[in-house]
Amino acid sequence: MPPAIAAAQDVAFNGTIRLDVDMTDLQHRLIKVHEVVPATPGPLTLLVPKWLPGDHEPDGDGELTRMAGFTFSAGGAPLVWTRDPVAVNAFHIDVPQGASQVTVDFTYLAPVDDDIGRVVMTPDMANLEWNFASVYPAGYYVSRIPVQATLRLPEGWQQGSALEPQSVSADNMISFKPVSYATLVDSPVLAGRYFKRFDLDPGANTPVHMDVVADKPSSLDVPDSVLAIHRDLVQQAYKLFGAHHYDHYDFLVAATDKLGDIGLEHHRSSENSVEPDYFTNWSQKFYGRDLLAHEFTHSWNGKYRRPWDLWIPDFQAPMRDSLLWVYEGQTEYWGNVLAARSGLYSRDQYLGHLAMIAGYYDTLASRQWRDLQDTTNDPIIAERAAQSWPNWQGSEDYYDQGLLIWLDADTLIRQKTGGKKSLDDFARVFFGVHNGDWNTLTYNTDDVVAALNSVYPYDWATFLHSRLHDHGQPPPFDGLTRAGYKLVYSDKENDYLKARETFHKWTDFNYSLGFTVDFAGRIRNVLWQSPAYKAGLTKGMRLIAVNGLEFDGIDLKDVIKADAATGNQDQIDLLIKADDRYKTITLNYHGGLRYPNLVRIDGTKDMLADIIAAKK
């Protein structure tokens, strides 16, 4: 067996790690790392971070595979190193007598296209996450290891980060103020040739900035009206939680279609990628606009208040995801509510998003065998890999079904108290404590139940348990019903679903034929036991023609509409290519186009209007 890896201890690390990162080789997309680690003679184990808060999985993006060319030395002499064959992110070294430090050099081979991994470098921008550009010594809490980091950027580039620059040299070498290794890894950098910083809370003692990089300068032209909405997001969050847990905060935003997609929370920042015209085509591009609100909410929920089994002393101890229905589910709830309260979403867009979620759970076959609590294990089980039958397998339902649980709780409190109390009061009690503190305060299910009871006494333990272990039950729509809405299907596709189709470049027949197909004709998804499933369609097939005519998503919609309108009961023949074979699949479906929508229940109070009303 390999040498044991020392468990993390809550003791001070003797010395400060010096970390120098060079990101100037844009041509080859290489990140060069030089690190000096204080050490004493004897065995030393250096670790690449494996379990990262926010990822919910061990090295899910395969960063370790892209770290190459490792050399270790002491006093200018090379050292022999051995990779641990069990914990393969660990390197064992013997530090020679007389040595006081170990030098580490390696190169991070950034993906050159998205077939390899998430693209983090382009000719015009880069996204540095320190976990793939550093190692750390085993045996210490990462909060007790000081690091002095420097970063060299291409000439003319600027950067945004929660880290504070100490100095900038003439050759664009940025020296950051020393921080703990935990803070370093939680403070990524977004840098680029086209960069602009916006103040989202002018005059405040606790600055909040939006640091934007873009593929082209015109994407940085943020209209005043759009900037005002993002400023209002900050104010609505403050009014909701009643406190903040950072000394400053940076939204790191990449307006790009070249850098890889990301939405990742950090305590004092967030990494967000949006479309190139996110700011400049505001009236048309609104799908997914809750992203910044969601990641901002995580500063309170997930970073400051963190589930007990997601707090780890270093990045080696395994995390468990049992409370993601709070960590992500309630964040998803507040992210959408704050998006509506601040103007990121209009009322109709918010309702369209809820309708999409309701339609998804109304047709989710995996609810027959899987409960919500079990899906909190998905990041570790599947590492977010693609699925052949997602409608039957289920995946990470703690996000959107979690949202429905918290809508249920919110409307219940409002109903029982005659509108005097709401989940807003829970947010203030649970998250709005110790203003300005940005350590970590953990919670468990009992803490959640106690906070709910402090707002409105109720059997919240049973309430939550029944909704977390709900397989085989009807869809969780009590909150929608109590809010005065019901799910209906019609041939009218709401604007949110249309925007979703445009964003993903697919046509959605999930609620009629039972599949989605991209604009090139590739089947992206087939619902379990749907008409498409029963006819033999599977994901990955190519749709070539419909009733003898070359495939076009709009034409297929017209065929379905015409059949429903005339009542001809004609079959739909699809010419399909599967691997190297062609075959015709016949669909006997005559139900017309169907899309989920929310409509008001007559005679009920519109609680959703109250929930998304901006706080004064």
C-alpha positions as CSV (number, residue, x, y, z in Angstrom):
1,M,0.0,0.0,0.0
2,P,1.2,3.6,-0.6
3,P,2.2,5.8,2.3
4,A,-0.8,7.1,4.3
5,I,-1.9,10.6,3.4
6,A,-1.9,12.8,6.5
7,A,-5.4,13.9,7.6
8,A,-6.0,17.6,7.7
9,Q,-5.3,19.2,11.1
10,D,-6.5,22.5,12.4
11,V,-2.9,23.8,12.9
12,A,-1.1,26.7,11.3
13,F,1.1,25.9,8.3
14,N,4.7,27.0,8.9
15,G,5.4,29.5,6.1
16,T,3.7,30.9,3.0
17,I,3.4,29.2,-0.3
18,R,4.6,31.3,-3.3
19,L,2.6,30.6,-6.4
20,D,3.3,32.1,-9.8
21,V,1.0,31.5,-12.8
22,D,1.7,32.6,-16.4
23,M,-1.3,32.7,-18.8
24,T,0.4,34.4,-21.7
25,D,0.7,31.4,-24.1
26,L,-2.6,31.9,-25.8
27,Q,-1.4,30.3,-29.0
28,H,-1.0,26.9,-27.3
29,R,-3.5,27.5,-24.5
30,L,-1.0,26.6,-21.9
31,I,-0.9,27.8,-18.3
32,K,2.5,27.6,-16.7
33,V,2.7,27.1,-12.9
34,H,5.7,27.7,-10.7
35,E,5.2,27.0,-6.9
36,V,7.5,27.1,-3.9
37,V,6.2,25.2,-0.9
38,P,7.9,25.6,2.5
39,A,8.9,22.1,3.8
40,T,11.0,20.2,6.3
41,P,13.2,17.2,5.7
42,G,11.3,13.9,5.4
43,P,8.1,12.7,3.7
44,L,5.9,15.3,2.0
45,T,2.6,14.7,0.2
46,L,1.3,17.4,-2.2
47,L,-2.2,17.3,-3.3
48,V,-4.2,18.5,-6.3
49,P,-7.6,19.6,-5.1
50,K,-10.2,16.8,-5.6
51,W,-13.4,17.8,-3.8
52,L,-14.4,21.4,-4.4
53,P,-17.3,23.2,-2.8
54,G,-19.9,24.0,-5.5
55,D,-19.0,21.1,-7.8
56,H,-20.7,18.5,-5.6
57,E,-18.5,15.8,-7.1
58,P,-14.8,14.7,-7.2
59,D,-12.8,16.5,-9.9
60,G,-15.8,16.2,-12.2
61,D,-14.2,18.1,-15.1
62,G,-11.1,15.9,-15.2
63,E,-8.7,18.7,-14.4
64,L,-6.0,16.3,-13.1
65,T,-5.7,14.8,-16.5
66,R,-4.7,18.2,-18.0
67,M,-1.9,18.9,-15.5
68,A,1.4,17.7,-17.1
69,G,5.2,18.0,-17.0
70,F,5.5,17.8,-13.2
71,T,9.0,18.4,-11.8
72,F,9.9,18.7,-8.1
73,S,13.2,20.1,-6.8
74,A,14.9,21.3,-3.7
75,G,18.0,23.5,-3.6
76,G,18.2,23.3,-7.4
77,A,18.4,19.4,-7.4
78,P,15.6,17.3,-8.8
79,L,13.5,15.2,-6.5
80,V,12.1,11.8,-7.2
81,W,8.3,11.7,-6.9
82,T,5.7,9.0,-6.8
83,R,2.0,9.3,-7.7
84,D,-0.2,7.7,-5.1
85,P,-1.9,4.7,-7.0
86,V,-5.0,5.0,-4.9
87,A,-5.4,8.7,-4.3
88,V,-4.1,9.6,-7.8
89,N,-4.2,13.3,-7.1
90,A,-1.4,12.9,-4.5
91,F,2.3,13.1,-5.1
92,H,4.7,11.6,-2.5
93,I,8.2,13.2,-2.2
94,D,11.1,12.8,0.3
95,V,12.5,16.2,1.2
96,P,16.3,15.9,1.6
97,Q,18.2,17.0,4.7
98,G,19.0,20.7,4.7
99,A,16.1,21.7,2.4
100,S,13.6,24.2,3.6
101,Q,11.3,24.3,0.6
102,V,10.2,22.3,-2.4
103,T,9.8,23.8,-5.9
104,V,7.0,22.5,-8.1
105,D,6.7,23.2,-11.8
106,F,4.0,22.0,-14.2
107,T,1.8,23.0,-17.1
108,Y,-2.0,23.1,-17.3
109,L,-3.0,22.0,-20.8
110,A,-6.2,24.0,-21.3
111,P,-8.7,22.3,-23.6
112,V,-8.3,23.4,-27.1
113,D,-12.0,22.6,-28.0
114,D,-15.1,21.5,-26.1
115,D,-14.7,17.9,-27.1
116,I,-11.8,17.8,-24.6
117,G,-13.3,19.8,-21.8
118,R,-14.6,23.2,-20.9
119,V,-12.7,25.8,-22.8
120,V,-11.0,28.2,-20.4
121,M,-8.7,30.1,-22.8
122,T,-9.4,31.9,-26.0
123,P,-7.3,34.5,-27.9
124,D,-9.3,37.2,-26.1
125,M,-10.2,35.9,-22.6
126,A,-9.3,33.4,-20.0
127,N,-10.9,31.9,-16.8
128,L,-8.4,30.8,-14.2
129,E,-9.5,28.5,-11.4
130,W,-6.6,28.1,-9.0
131,N,-7.5,24.5,-8.2
132,F,-6.0,23.4,-11.6
133,A,-3.0,25.7,-11.2
134,S,-1.7,24.7,-7.8
135,V,-0.9,21.9,-5.4
136,Y,-1.1,22.1,-1.6
137,P,0.5,20.1,1.3
138,A,-1.5,17.4,3.0
139,G,-2.0,17.5,6.8
140,Y,-3.5,21.0,7.2
141,Y,-6.8,22.7,7.0
142,V,-6.7,24.6,3.7
143,S,-7.9,27.7,5.7
144,R,-4.6,27.6,7.6
145,I,-2.2,27.5,4.6
146,P,-1.2,31.1,3.5
147,V,-0.5,31.7,-0.2
148,Q,1.1,34.6,-2.0
149,A,-0.1,34.4,-5.6
150,T,1.0,36.2,-8.7
151,L,-0.5,36.1,-12.2
152,R,1.0,37.1,-15.5
153,L,-1.5,38.1,-18.1
154,P,-1.1,39.0,-21.8
155,E,-0.2,42.6,-22.6
156,G,-3.3,44.9,-22.4
157,W,-5.5,42.4,-20.6
158,Q,-7.4,43.3,-17.4
159,Q,-8.9,41.0,-14.8
160,G,-11.6,40.6,-12.2
161,S,-11.5,38.5,-9.1
162,A,-12.4,38.5,-5.4
163,L,-8.6,38.6,-4.8
164,E,-7.2,42.1,-4.2
165,P,-4.2,43.1,-6.2
166,Q,-1.2,44.3,-4.3
167,S,0.8,45.6,-7.2
168,V,0.9,45.4,-11.0
169,S,4.2,45.4,-12.9
170,A,5.0,46.9,-16.3
171,D,4.8,43.4,-17.9
172,N,1.3,42.8,-16.5
173,M,2.4,40.7,-13.6
174,I,-0.3,41.0,-10.9
175,S,0.7,40.3,-7.3
176,F,-2.3,39.6,-5.1
177,K,-2.5,40.1,-1.4
178,P,-1.8,37.0,0.6
179,V,-4.8,34.8,1.4
180,S,-5.4,31.3,2.7
181,Y,-5.4,28.5,0.2
182,A,-9.1,28.0,0.9
183,T,-9.8,31.6,-0.1
184,L,-7.5,31.4,-3.1
185,V,-9.3,28.4,-4.6
186,D,-12.6,30.1,-3.9
187,S,-11.5,33.2,-5.8
188,P,-11.2,32.5,-9.6
189,V,-10.0,35.1,-12.1
190,L,-11.7,36.2,-15.3
191,A,-9.5,38.2,-17.5
192,G,-9.6,39.5,-21.1
193,R,-8.6,41.9,-23.8
194,Y,-12.0,43.5,-23.7
195,F,-12.9,44.2,-20.1
196,K,-15.1,46.6,-18.2
197,R,-16.0,46.9,-14.5
198,F,-19.4,48.2,-13.4
199,D,-20.2,49.4,-9.9
200,L,-23.5,47.7,-8.8
201,D,-23.7,49.4,-5.5
202,P,-22.3,53.0,-5.9
203,G,-21.2,54.6,-2.7
204,A,-21.5,51.5,-0.5
205,N,-18.9,50.6,2.1
206,T,-19.1,47.0,0.8
207,P,-18.4,47.2,-2.9
208,V,-20.2,45.0,-5.4
209,H,-18.8,45.0,-8.9
210,M,-19.7,43.3,-12.2
211,D,-16.5,42.5,-14.1
212,V,-17.3,41.8,-17.7
213,V,-15.1,40.3,-20.4
214,A,-16.3,39.8,-24.0
215,D,-15.3,38.4,-27.3
216,K,-15.8,41.9,-28.9
217,P,-15.8,45.4,-27.5
218,S,-19.4,46.1,-28.5
219,S,-20.7,43.5,-26.0
220,L,-19.5,45.8,-23.2
221,D,-21.9,48.5,-24.2
222,V,-24.3,48.0,-21.3
223,P,-27.3,50.3,-21.5
224,D,-28.1,52.3,-18.3
225,S,-31.5,50.6,-18.0
226,V,-29.9,47.2,-18.0
227,L,-27.3,48.2,-15.6
228,A,-30.0,49.5,-13.3
229,I,-31.7,46.1,-13.3
230,H,-28.4,44.4,-12.1
231,R,-28.0,47.1,-9.5
232,D,-31.5,46.4,-8.3
233,L,-30.7,42.7,-8.0
234,V,-28.2,43.6,-5.3
235,Q,-30.6,45.7,-3.5
236,Q,-33.4,43.1,-3.7
237,A,-31.0,40.5,-2.3
238,Y,-30.1,42.8,0.6
239,K,-33.8,43.5,1.3
240,L,-34.5,39.7,1.3
241,F,-31.7,38.5,3.5
242,G,-31.1,41.6,5.7
243,A,-27.3,41.0,5.8
244,H,-24.4,40.1,3.6
245,H,-21.4,37.8,4.2
246,Y,-18.5,39.3,2.3
247,D,-16.2,42.3,2.4
248,H,-16.7,42.8,-1.3
249,Y,-18.3,40.9,-4.1
250,D,-17.6,40.5,-7.9
251,F,-19.9,39.1,-10.5
252,L,-17.4,37.7,-13.1
253,V,-19.3,37.7,-16.4
254,A,-18.1,36.4,-19.7
255,A,-20.2,37.6,-22.7
256,T,-19.1,35.0,-25.1
257,D,-19.8,32.1,-27.4
258,K,-16.2,31.0,-27.4
259,L,-15.3,30.4,-23.7
260,G,-17.0,27.4,-22.1
261,D,-20.3,27.7,-20.3
262,I,-20.2,28.1,-16.6
263,G,-22.3,29.1,-13.7
264,L,-20.4,28.6,-10.5
265,E,-20.8,30.1,-7.0
266,H,-18.1,31.4,-4.7
267,H,-18.3,33.2,-1.4
268,R,-17.2,36.6,-2.7
269,S,-17.7,36.1,-6.5
270,S,-19.3,34.0,-9.1
271,E,-18.3,32.7,-12.5
272,N,-21.0,33.3,-15.1
273,S,-21.1,32.9,-18.9
274,V,-23.8,34.6,-20.9
275,E,-24.5,35.1,-24.6
276,P,-22.4,37.7,-26.4
277,D,-25.4,40.0,-26.8
278,Y,-26.7,39.4,-23.2
279,F,-26.5,43.1,-22.4
280,T,-27.1,44.6,-25.9
281,N,-30.1,42.6,-27.0
282,W,-31.9,42.7,-23.7
283,S,-35.5,42.6,-25.0
284,Q,-35.0,39.4,-27.0
285,K,-32.5,37.2,-25.0
286,F,-34.0,36.3,-21.6
287,Y,-33.8,32.5,-21.3
288,G,-31.7,31.6,-18.3
289,R,-31.5,35.2,-17.1
290,D,-31.8,34.0,-13.5
291,L,-28.2,32.8,-13.6
292,L,-26.6,35.8,-11.9
293,A,-29.3,35.9,-9.2
294,H,-28.9,32.2,-8.5
295,E,-25.1,32.4,-8.1
296,F,-25.4,35.6,-6.0
297,T,-27.8,33.9,-3.7
298,H,-25.2,31.2,-3.1
299,S,-23.1,33.7,-1.2
300,W,-25.7,33.3,1.5
301,N,-26.9,29.7,0.9
302,G,-24.1,27.3,0.2
303,K,-21.1,29.5,1.0
304,Y,-21.9,31.2,4.3
305,R,-24.7,28.8,5.4
306,R,-23.4,25.5,4.2
307,P,-24.8,21.9,4.7
308,W,-22.8,20.2,7.4
309,D,-21.8,17.3,5.1
310,L,-20.5,19.7,2.4
311,W,-18.1,21.4,4.8
312,I,-14.6,19.7,4.5
313,P,-11.3,20.8,6.1
314,D,-9.3,20.3,2.9
315,F,-10.1,19.4,-0.7
316,Q,-9.3,15.7,-0.2
317,A,-12.0,14.6,2.3
318,P,-15.1,13.4,0.5
319,M,-18.2,15.5,0.5
320,R,-21.8,14.3,0.7
321,D,-24.7,16.0,-1.0
322,S,-27.7,15.0,1.2
323,L,-28.9,18.6,1.7
324,L,-28.7,19.8,-1.9
325,W,-32.5,20.3,-1.9
326,V,-31.7,23.3,0.4
327,Y,-28.3,24.3,-1.0
328,E,-29.4,24.2,-4.6
329,G,-33.2,23.9,-4.3
330,Q,-33.8,27.0,-2.2
331,T,-31.2,28.9,-4.1
332,E,-33.1,28.0,-7.3
333,Y,-36.2,29.3,-5.7
334,W,-34.7,32.6,-4.6
335,G,-32.7,33.0,-7.8
336,N,-35.9,33.1,-9.8
337,V,-37.8,35.2,-7.3
338,L,-35.0,37.8,-7.2
339,A,-34.8,37.7,-11.0
340,A,-38.5,38.7,-11.1
341,R,-38.2,41.2,-8.3
342,S,-35.3,43.0,-9.9
343,G,-36.5,42.9,-13.5
344,L,-34.2,40.3,-14.9
345,Y,-37.5,38.4,-15.6
346,S,-40.8,39.9,-16.4
347,R,-43.9,38.4,-14.8
348,D,-44.8,36.4,-17.9
349,Q,-41.2,35.1,-18.2
350,Y,-41.2,34.0,-14.6
351,L,-44.5,32.2,-15.1
352,G,-43.2,30.7,-18.3
353,H,-40.3,29.3,-16.4
354,L,-42.5,27.8,-13.7
355,A,-44.7,26.3,-16.4
356,M,-41.7,24.6,-18.0
357,I,-40.7,23.1,-14.6
358,A,-44.3,22.0,-14.0
359,G,-44.5,20.3,-17.4
360,Y,-41.2,18.6,-16.8
361,Y,-42.3,17.0,-13.5
362,D,-45.8,16.2,-14.9
363,T,-44.1,13.9,-17.5
364,L,-41.0,12.7,-15.5
365,A,-41.1,8.9,-15.6
366,S,-38.3,8.5,-13.1
367,R,-40.8,9.6,-10.3
368,Q,-42.2,6.1,-10.5
369,W,-39.1,4.6,-8.9
370,R,-36.9,7.4,-7.6
371,D,-37.5,10.0,-4.9
372,L,-36.0,13.5,-4.7
373,Q,-33.6,12.7,-1.9
374,D,-31.9,10.0,-3.9
375,T,-31.2,12.4,-6.7
376,T,-28.9,14.4,-4.4
377,N,-26.4,11.6,-5.0
378,D,-26.4,12.2,-8.8
379,P,-23.3,14.5,-9.0
380,I,-21.2,11.7,-7.4
381,I,-22.9,8.8,-9.2
382,A,-22.9,10.3,-12.8
383,E,-20.5,13.2,-12.6
384,R,-23.0,15.0,-14.8
385,A,-22.4,12.7,-17.7
386,A,-24.8,12.6,-20.6
387,Q,-27.7,10.1,-20.3
388,S,-29.4,7.9,-22.8
389,W,-32.9,8.1,-21.1
390,P,-32.9,11.1,-18.7
391,N,-36.7,11.0,-18.4
392,W,-36.5,7.5,-16.9
393,Q,-33.1,7.8,-15.1
394,G,-33.8,11.2,-13.5
395,S,-31.1,13.7,-12.8
396,E,-30.4,16.2,-10.0
397,D,-34.1,17.0,-9.4
398,Y,-33.1,18.8,-6.2
399,Y,-32.8,22.0,-8.3
400,D,-36.3,22.4,-9.8
401,Q,-38.3,20.0,-7.6
402,G,-36.5,21.7,-4.7
403,L,-37.8,25.0,-6.0
404,L,-41.3,23.5,-6.0
405,I,-40.9,22.4,-2.4
406,W,-39.9,25.9,-1.3
407,L,-42.8,27.4,-3.3
408,D,-45.0,25.0,-1.4
409,A,-43.5,26.1,2.0
410,D,-43.8,29.8,1.0
411,T,-47.4,29.6,0.0
412,L,-48.3,27.5,3.0
413,I,-46.8,30.1,5.4
414,R,-48.6,32.9,3.6
415,Q,-51.9,31.1,3.7
416,K,-51.7,30.1,7.3
417,T,-50.7,33.6,8.5
418,G,-53.0,35.5,6.3
419,G,-50.1,37.0,4.4
420,K,-48.3,38.3,7.5
421,K,-45.4,35.9,7.2
422,S,-43.7,34.2,4.3
423,L,-40.5,32.4,3.3
424,D,-38.8,35.8,3.2
425,D,-39.0,35.7,7.0
426,F,-37.2,32.3,6.9
427,A,-34.5,33.8,4.7
428,R,-33.8,36.6,7.1
429,V,-33.8,34.3,10.1
430,F,-31.7,31.6,8.5
431,F,-29.3,33.5,6.2
432,G,-29.4,37.1,7.5
433,V,-27.3,36.6,10.6
434,H,-23.9,37.9,11.6
435,N,-23.8,40.7,9.1
436,G,-20.3,41.1,7.5
437,D,-19.0,37.7,8.7
438,W,-17.7,35.6,5.8
439,N,-16.6,32.5,7.6
440,T,-18.8,29.3,7.2
441,L,-21.8,28.5,9.4
442,T,-23.1,25.0,8.8
443,Y,-26.6,23.6,9.0
444,N,-28.5,20.3,9.1
445,T,-32.1,19.4,8.5
446,D,-33.0,20.0,12.2
447,D,-31.7,23.6,11.8
448,V,-33.9,24.1,8.8
449,V,-36.9,22.8,10.6
450,A,-36.2,25.0,13.6
451,A,-35.9,28.1,11.5
452,L,-39.2,27.3,9.7
453,N,-40.9,26.8,13.1
454,S,-39.6,30.1,14.3
455,V,-41.5,31.7,11.4
456,Y,-44.7,29.6,11.6
457,P,-45.1,26.6,14.0
458,Y,-46.0,23.6,11.9
459,D,-45.0,19.9,11.5
460,W,-42.2,20.9,9.1
461,A,-40.2,17.7,9.6
462,T,-43.1,15.7,8.2
463,F,-43.7,18.3,5.5
464,L,-40.2,18.0,4.2
465,H,-39.8,14.2,4.7
466,S,-43.0,13.5,2.6
467,R,-41.7,15.7,-0.2
468,L,-38.2,14.3,-0.2
469,H,-39.4,10.7,-0.3
470,D,-42.2,11.1,-2.8
471,H,-41.7,8.5,-5.6
472,G,-44.9,7.1,-7.0
473,Q,-46.8,10.2,-5.9
474,P,-48.6,12.9,-8.0
475,P,-46.4,15.8,-9.2
476,P,-45.5,18.2,-6.4
477,F,-47.8,21.0,-7.4
478,D,-49.4,22.0,-4.0
479,G,-47.5,25.3,-4.0
480,L,-48.7,26.2,-7.5
481,T,-52.3,25.3,-6.6
482,R,-52.1,27.3,-3.3
483,A,-50.6,30.2,-5.2
484,G,-53.7,30.3,-7.4
485,Y,-52.4,28.5,-10.6
486,K,-52.8,25.2,-12.4
487,L,-50.9,23.5,-15.1
488,V,-52.7,23.1,-18.5
489,Y,-51.6,22.1,-21.9
490,S,-52.5,23.9,-25.1
491,D,-51.2,24.4,-28.6
492,K,-49.8,27.8,-27.5
493,E,-46.1,27.8,-26.8
494,N,-45.3,30.6,-24.2
495,D,-42.4,33.0,-24.9
496,Y,-40.1,31.3,-22.3
497,L,-40.4,28.0,-24.1
498,K,-39.8,29.6,-27.5
499,A,-36.7,31.3,-26.1
500,R,-35.5,28.0,-24.7
501,E,-35.8,26.4,-28.1
502,T,-33.9,29.2,-29.7
503,F,-31.1,29.0,-27.1
504,H,-30.6,25.3,-27.4
505,K,-31.2,25.2,-31.2
506,W,-33.9,22.5,-30.9
507,T,-37.6,22.0,-31.5
508,D,-39.6,20.7,-28.5
509,F,-42.2,18.0,-29.1
510,N,-41.9,16.5,-25.6
511,Y,-45.5,17.0,-24.7
512,S,-47.0,15.7,-27.9
513,L,-44.8,13.2,-29.9
514,G,-42.4,12.8,-26.9
515,F,-39.1,14.0,-28.2
516,T,-36.9,17.0,-28.9
517,V,-34.9,17.3,-32.1
518,D,-32.2,19.9,-32.9
519,F,-32.3,22.1,-35.9
520,A,-30.0,19.6,-37.8
521,G,-32.5,16.8,-37.2
522,R,-30.6,14.9,-34.4
523,I,-32.9,13.4,-31.8
524,R,-31.8,15.0,-28.5
525,N,-34.2,13.3,-26.0
526,V,-37.0,10.8,-26.0
527,L,-39.5,10.6,-23.2
528,W,-40.0,7.2,-21.6
529,Q,-43.2,5.4,-22.9
530,S,-44.1,8.3,-25.1
531,P,-45.5,7.9,-28.6
532,A,-42.0,8.4,-29.9
533,Y,-40.6,5.7,-27.5
534,K,-43.3,3.2,-28.4
535,A,-42.6,3.7,-32.1
536,G,-38.9,3.0,-31.6
537,L,-37.1,6.4,-31.5
538,T,-34.0,6.8,-29.4
539,K,-31.6,9.6,-28.6
540,G,-28.9,10.1,-31.3
541,M,-31.0,9.1,-34.3
542,R,-31.2,11.5,-37.2
543,L,-34.6,12.6,-38.4
544,I,-34.2,12.9,-42.2
545,A,-37.8,13.4,-43.5
546,V,-41.4,13.7,-42.4
547,N,-44.1,12.2,-44.6
548,G,-41.6,12.1,-47.5
549,L,-40.4,15.7,-47.2
550,E,-37.1,16.8,-45.9
551,F,-37.2,17.5,-42.1
552,D,-37.9,20.9,-40.8
553,G,-39.1,21.6,-37.3
554,I,-41.7,24.1,-38.3
555,D,-43.1,21.8,-41.0
556,L,-43.5,19.0,-38.4
557,K,-45.4,21.4,-36.2
558,D,-47.7,22.2,-39.1
559,V,-48.3,18.5,-39.8
560,I,-49.3,17.9,-36.1
561,K,-51.5,21.0,-36.1
562,A,-53.2,20.1,-39.4
563,D,-54.0,16.6,-38.2
564,A,-55.6,17.9,-35.0
565,A,-57.5,20.6,-36.9
566,T,-59.0,18.3,-39.6
567,G,-59.4,15.2,-37.6
568,N,-58.0,13.1,-40.5
569,Q,-56.3,10.8,-38.1
570,D,-53.4,10.5,-40.5
571,Q,-50.2,8.7,-39.4
572,I,-46.9,10.6,-39.3
573,D,-44.1,8.8,-41.1
574,L,-40.6,9.7,-40.0
575,L,-37.6,8.7,-42.1
576,I,-34.8,8.0,-39.6
577,K,-31.1,7.3,-39.9
578,A,-29.8,5.2,-37.0
579,D,-26.0,4.5,-37.3
580,D,-25.7,3.4,-41.0
581,R,-29.2,2.2,-41.5
582,Y,-32.3,4.1,-42.7
583,K,-35.9,3.1,-41.6
584,T,-39.3,4.6,-41.5
585,I,-41.0,5.0,-38.1
586,T,-44.7,5.5,-37.9
587,L,-46.3,7.6,-35.2
588,N,-50.0,7.2,-34.6
589,Y,-50.5,10.5,-32.6
590,H,-53.5,12.8,-33.1
591,G,-53.4,15.0,-30.0
592,G,-52.2,18.1,-31.6
593,L,-49.4,20.3,-30.3
594,R,-49.1,20.4,-26.5
595,Y,-47.2,22.9,-24.4
596,P,-47.3,23.5,-20.6
597,N,-48.7,26.7,-19.4
598,L,-49.9,28.1,-16.1
599,V,-53.4,29.6,-15.8
600,R,-55.2,31.2,-13.0
601,I,-57.6,29.3,-10.8
602,D,-60.9,31.3,-10.7
603,G,-61.7,32.8,-7.4
604,T,-58.2,32.4,-5.8
605,K,-55.7,34.9,-4.6
606,D,-52.7,35.4,-6.9
607,M,-49.9,34.6,-4.4
608,L,-47.2,34.5,-7.1
609,A,-47.9,38.2,-7.7
610,D,-47.1,38.9,-4.1
611,I,-44.1,36.6,-4.1
612,I,-42.4,38.3,-7.0
613,A,-43.4,41.9,-6.1
614,A,-40.3,44.0,-5.6
615,K,-39.6,44.8,-1.9
616,K,-39.7,48.5,-1.1
